[in-house]
Amino acid sequence: MSAHQDNHPLEDWQASVTAARLEKCPQSVIEMIPYASFIGAQAKIENDQLLYWLDKRPSNIGNPSLPALHGGVIGGFLELAAAVEIIYNLDITAVPKVVDFSLDYLRAGRYKTVYAKCNVLRQGKKLVNVTAIAWQDDENTPIATARCHFLI
């Protein structure tokens, strides 16, 4: 008789996140999130900080006449980056849940690579506050910024 083995998705998720941290591979965390592959989001460590990027992809275009990226893709990308920032950098045991998300569109997102960085401003016992900034050519000229609150 074979031993019965229970499948525990939360334990599997936690083990995968721990492995990603040990290997210094935030892309492994990104790959656990289906929406990330849908929009083409990626992540790496650069200068001891997580850098996220979204390569240009025809399915992310919202206005084909310009062409410009869909605002929902930009917002989704920033929300995703903020969540991965928490998952990868903070010692949490549950998947963070969005409580509040505020997004400012500052410039049109042209049909080219978008980059993002996040900053955890405050971590409480139950809530985490994160800011995210997206840019294309120059980090000092953002195309969008976001303020996010997550329940952990």
C-alpha angles and dihedrals in degrees: 000000000000121000116255112246119200119214112226110187094189092052090047090050092049092049091050092050091048090051091049091052093048092048091044088233113137088171087074089062091047090053091058090064113076095204089059093062091043092061096029100246119173137180141198140164114260123173090350091303132098114254119195126195141181116205117216112273128173092230090062094060115112100175111036094184093067092018103236134161118258111260090227091058091052091048093045090049092053092047090049092049091050092050092048089048089059095042094048101039107032128067098240131146101203135057108262116246123211113246099168133004124185120184131189118195107208103170138002114279103233123211095273139086116310120206129198141188128188136205126201102221099181138000118198130175093275108007134056124195116208133176122205130192128195127198140161116200102006128025088215090060104059123191093202141002130198139195114205135186118196132189111226 
